Amino acid sequence: MDVNPIKALANANRLLVLDWLRDPEKHFPPQRDGDLIRDGVCALYIAEKLGVSQPTCGEHLKVLSQAGLIEGKKIKQWVFYRRDEERIAVVKEMLNGDW
């Protein structure tokens, strides 16, 4: 984790991604490969929903991943992302001053 989580959260698109990944079945269609809950959401679906190019989406996902807020899992040639709820809880405590 080499990106400050505060920096990672200082972007509207990254906040949207984190919100969508909180309830992936509500925000994304079923996937051919990978379970939305267990494996996460394919980066292609995230890019499409954000309305950005795959490279732009990849940069957002990279920042969130380097901050430890999401984790990626490779299935075949695709990468699927889901939230790291433990790390998010730690960051929330930090933001509330409970550290």
QUIDAUR-V17904 format. One record per residue. RES is the residue in three letters. SS is DSSP state (H for helix, E for strand, - for the rest). Layout:
BEGIN
RES&SS / RES&SS
END
This chain:
BEGIN
MET&- / ASP&- / VAL&- / ASN&- / PRO&H / ILE&H / LYS&H / ALA&H / LEU&H / ALA&- / ASN&- / ALA&H / ASN&H / ARG&H / LEU&H / LEU&H / VAL&H / LEU&H / ASP&H / TRP&H / LEU&H / ARG&H / ASP&- / PRO&H / GLU&H / LYS&H / HIS&H / PHE&- / PRO&- / PRO&- / GLN&- / ARG&- / ASP&- / GLY&- / ASP&- / LEU&- / ILE&- / ARG&- / ASP&- / GLY&- / VAL&E / CYS&E / ALA&H / LEU&H / TYR&H / ILE&H / ALA&H / GLU&H / LYS&H / LEU&H / GLY&- / VAL&- / SER&- / GLN&H / PRO&H / THR&H / CYS&H / GLY&H / GLU&H / HIS&H / LEU&H / LYS&H / VAL&H / LEU&H / SER&H / GLN&H / ALA&- / GLY&- / LEU&- / ILE&E / GLU&E / GLY&E / LYS&E / LYS&E / ILE&E / LYS&- / GLN&- / TRP&E / VAL&E / PHE&E / TYR&E / ARG&E / ARG&E / ASP&- / GLU&H / GLU&H / ARG&H / ILE&H / ALA&H / VAL&H / VAL&H / LYS&H / GLU&H / MET&H / LEU&H / ASN&- / GLY&- / ASP&- / TRP&-
END
